[in-house]
Amino acid sequence: MGALDGVRVVDLSRVLAGPFATMLLGDLGAEVIKVEPPFGDETRAWGPPFLGPFSAYYLTVNRNKRSLVLDLKTDGGRAVLLDLVRTADVLVENFKPGTMERFGLGYDVLRRHNPRLVYVAISGFGRTGPDRTLPGYDFIVQAMGGMMAITGEPGGPPLKVGVAVADLAAGFYAAIGILAALIARGRTGEGQFIDVALLDAQVALLANAAMNYLVSGEEPRRYGNAHPNIVPYQAFEAADGPMIVAVGNDRQFAALCVAVGQPEWAEDPRFRTNADRLRNRKVLVEALAAVFRTASRDVWIGRLRAAGVPVGPVRTLSEVFSDPHVLSRGMRLELLHPAVGAVPQLGNPLKLSGTPVEYRLPPPLIGEGGEEALSALDLGLPKGAKPSERASERGERP
């Protein structure tokens, strides 16, 4: 039994931030009903690569869900959604702000049908502020939120992070907010509205870079693979490939000096403390780079680890997903789908001792599992009837 067993989530979201949040809830045991329009989640077509009918992008964030096709532009589709909401604990959507209200399904309406509902609206810029109507795309948010200003090589152009960090951060914050709201509901009996913006999540990710600016008033510059506050803390090229050396304190620096055959550097007034090394970054980094080029990566990693200096290789993804430690931690797995066989998945990093994460369902085909999900709901229908039949009885389109 998962930690969220018994929690029902209606997932109207698509693409990345919302589906990521709801997959996390599903991994923790929640029942997730992915409500899709007739054409499905856009990411179903975002390929190649494809695995049978599935795009790799769609497979990323849609396990542990059942798919239900509803056209919310029709009376019948909206009626079925209201039926779902009455039985739900959580609803997640990432439409443009105002879309659900135009459907007649905004939070003020839905909470009258279910006062215990936790309603999550994910958007690019949130429900308040002058930019609230702008469309939200991770790339644009990385630019507007300052991430690209601090990412890239010194003197080079600004760069985005290689994955959609604003989307993923918004998904994390949405999931955290949902868990907090469910705990609060346990005290009050009332649900609440959660407004999650990609821009807010992106700005929060600036962390120490933001605080450097807020404390000093100086715009940070791009350091590439180096660190603005710690030296040496960056990538170096060994004779056969790159590695990361991450010296976090003066003791580790002294150990590094011994390991590279230069113990006198630890007492050199230019390098004795981290503040000294920051002032003399260029001289120290050039000296270290010359030393590291004289031996292989494995040699240096062995020496530095033996000395207690944090170090690691820069790996390709093929190396990551064949690494014995990564595999031992369950970060690569497969789920079986009747249409395509084995579906590769990234593992959930949460390791709960009492209520471990569950991998119950592979990502669904469009509409797969929807009738099963509806049949499990107590909607007050005549025995054997389906929500679409109830809509038809009222003369509405199913």
N, C-alpha and C positions, 0 to 999 in steps of 0.2 A: 504494500500500500504506500503510495506516494504522499509527500507532505501536504499536497493540495488535493488529495482525493476528495471527491464530493463537490469541488468547485467547478462550476460550468462557465465557460468563456465563449462569448459570441464574438468572433473575429471578422470584422468587416474590412480589415486592412489588407494592403497588398504591397508588393515590392520588397522593402527590407526592414525598416525600423519597426513597424507594427508586427509583421510576421515573426521577426526575431524575438520580440517581447513575448508573443503568445506561444512560440515554440518553447521558450524557457519555462513558461507556466505549464505547458504540456509535459515537458520532461519531469517536472516536479509533481506530476500526477493529476493535473487539472484535465477535465474534458474540454477539448477545444473544437468548436464547430466553425469551420472556415466558410463564411458566406461569400460566394463569388457571383459576379454578374454573369450573364450568359456567355460572354467571351472569355471569362476567367481572369485570374490574376495576370497582369501584363507580363510578368517575368516568366510565365510558361513558354513564351516565344523568344526569350532573350538568349539566343545561342547563335552558332555553336559555341561550346560543345553541348551535345544532347546525349542522353541515355534513353534510347527508345523514344517515347513521347515527351520525356522530361528534359527541360533545360537544366544544366548544372546550377545555374543561378537559382531557379525555383527550388531545386533539391536542398539548397543551403539552409532554408529556414522554415520548412513546412512539414516536418515529421510530427507524429503524435497529434494529428488533426484529421477530422472528417470534412469532406467538402460538400457543401450544399449550395445549389445554384438558385438564386433568387433575383428577380428583376425588381429592384426597388422603385422603378419608375411606374410600376403597375400597382393598382389597389391590392391585388392578391398577394404580390410579393411583400408589400408593406404589412399586410395583415399577418402573414406567416412570421415576419420578423418580430412583430409585437407579441405573438405567441411565444417566440423564443425568449424574448426579453423578460416576460413574466416569470420564466423559470431560471433565468440566468443570474449569476453573481457579478459578472464582469462583461462589459462591452468595450471593444477597442476599434477605433476607426481612424483612418488618416486621409479622409477626403479633404478637399479644399474647405477652409472655414466657411460655414454657411450652407454647405451641401445638405447635411442631415436636417437642418432646419427647413430647407426648401422641400425636402421629402415629407415634412411633418413628423420627423423622428428625432428632433433635437433633444438635448438632455432634459429640458423642462417638461417635455411631453413624456419621455420614457420613464422619468422618475415617478410620474403619477401612476404609471402602470406597475412600477416596481421600485418602491422607495429605498430598497436595500441595494440597488444597482450601483456598482462602481463603473463610471463611464470615463473612458480615456480617449482624449482627442489629441492625436499627434499631427503636427503640421510643421512647416518650415520655420515660421516666425512667431507662432503662438496666436492666441485669441485676443491679445491686446497690443497696443503700440502702433506706431505709424506704418510699419512694414507688414502688418498682420495679413494683408491680402496678397502678398507676393507668393509665387509658387516656390516650393521648397525642394531644392535638389542638393544633394550632398556636396557636389563639386563647388557650387555657388556658395554654399554655407561655409565650406572650408576657406574660401577666399574672403568672404565677408566677416567671418569670425576670427580671423587672425592666424589660423593654422598655417596657411601657405606663406605668410610673412616670415615665419620662423623655420620653415622647412626648405632645404636645398643647400647647395654648396656655397661657401663664402664667395661673394661676388657674382654668383650665378642667379638665374631667374627663380622666382618663387615656385614651389612644387607642392602638389597635393600629396597626401599620404596614400600609399598604394592600395588601401582598402577604404571603404566608405565609413570613416570613423565617426562622422557626425550622425549618420543613420544608426550605426551600431550603439553609440553612446545614448542616443535618444531611446533606443530599444531597452537598454539597460535601465535607464532612469524610469521608463514607463513600467517595467517589471517591478522595480523597487517601490515605485509609488503605489502600484496595485497591491503589493503585499502589505504596505503600511496602511492603505485604506481598508483592507480586509480586517486587519487587526483592530483598527479604530471602529469599524462596524460592529465588531464583537462587543465593544463597550457601549456604543450608542444605538445600535440597531439600524443606523442610517448609512446609506451609501454616499458617494460624493463624486464631484467632477474633477478630473485631473487634466490639466493643460500642459502638454509636453511639446516643446519647440526644439527642432534640430539646432537652431542658432544658440539657444541657451545651453544645450548639452555640449556643443562645440566650444563655446566660451569657457565653460567649466573645465573642459579638458586642457585648457592652457596652463592651469595649475601653477607650477613654479615659474614658468616663463611669464605668466601674467603678473605674479607677485614681484618678480624682478623689475618689471616695468612700473608697477604701482608704487613700489618702494623708492625706486631711483628716479622715475620720470624719464628714463632713457629708453628709446625704442630698441628692442633686442635685434641683433643681427643674426643672419643665418650662419650656423656652424657646421653644416654638413653632418658628419658622423661624430663630431666632437660635442663636448658638454660646455654650456656657458659658464658653469660655476666650479667645475672640478677638472683637474689635470693631473695625470693623463687618464682620459676617460673617452676612448674613441676607437675607431678601426685602425688597424695597422696591417700592412702587407708582409706576410712571411714569404719565404722563398717560393712557396707553391700555392699561396692563396691567402685570403683575408681572414682576420680574426679580430675579436673585440677584447680590449684590455680595459678593465673598469676598476681603477684604483679609487677607493672610497675614503681613505684616510692616510695620515702620515705613516702609520705603522705598516700599512700595505705598500706604500711607496718604498720604504726602506727594504722590505722583503723583495720587491721588484728589482731594486738596484742590485741586490746580492744575486738574484736569479739570472740577471743578464750580464753578470760579471763586472759591474760598475758600482761596487759598494760605496765608493767615495761620493757619488752623487747625492746620497742621502744627507750628507753633511755640507754639501755645497750651499752657500748662502742664497744662491739663486733658486734652489729647489727644496729647501728644508721644510717649508710648510706649504700647504695648498695655496695660500695667498701668494707666496713667493712663486710657486709654479704657474699660477694664473698670469702673473706679470711677465714671466719668462716662457710663456707657452711655446712660442715659435722655436726657441733654441732647444728646449727639452724634447719636443715632439720630433724635430729633425734628427736629434741624436738617437732617440729610441728607434725611429724608423730605419736608420742605417744599421742598427744592431739586429733588428728583427728580420731584415732581408738576408741575413747570413745563414739562416737555418730554416728547416721546414716548419709548417704550422704545428704538426703533431709534436715535434721536439719542444717548441716553445710552450704549447699548452701543457705538456707533461711537466716541464720545469716550473712554470708559474703556478699550476695547481698544487704541486708538491710544496711550494713556498707559501701557499695560502693566498695567492693573488687571484682575484676573480678574472676569468678569461674564458672565451668560448669561440668556436668556429662560426663563420658566416656560412650558413647552410642554404642549399637549394631546397625546394619543396620535396623533391624526390628523396633527398637526404633526411629531411624532417620526418616524412611519413614512412621511412624505413628504420628510424632510430629506435633502438631497443627500449630506451626510457620512455619516449613518447608512446610507443605501443603498450608498454607496461602500465601506463596511466590511463589507458582506454580512450585515447584521443583520436583513434581511427577505428571505425567499426563499419559493419554492413547490416542493412535491414533487407529482408526479402520482400519483394513485391511480385504478385502473381503475373503481372504483365511483362516485367523486365528482368526478374531474378534479383541478383544482389545489387543493392543500391548503396554506394559508399556514403558515409556520413562522418562529420566531425563530432567527436564526443563532447559531452557537457563537462566543463571543468569542475563542477561542484561534486564533492565527495562527501555525502551525508552518511553518517554511520547508521542512523536508525531508519531513515526514510530515503533510501538511495534513489537517484534519478532513474527513470524508466524509459525504455525505448520500445514502445508498444506497437506503434503504427508507422509504416513508411509514408513518405509524402504521397498524398492521394492524387489520382487522376481527377479531372474536373467532374464534380458531382459524386465522386466515389465515397460511399459511407453516409451520404446525406439522408437517405431514407431511413437507414439504421439509426442515425442520430435522432431523427424526428420521432421514430417509433418508440424511443426510450423516454420521451418527454410526456409528462402528464399535462395535456392541454385541454382536458375537459371535453374531448370529442366523443361522439358515439363510437362504440367499440368497432374497431377495424377501419375507422375513418382516418383520413390524412388531413393535415392542415390545408392542402390544396383543395380538398373536397369541401371543407368548411367555407373556404373563400368562394367556391363555385356556387354553394347554396345561397350566398348573398348576391349572386350575379356578378362576381368579380372575376377578373382573369387570374388563373392560378399562377 
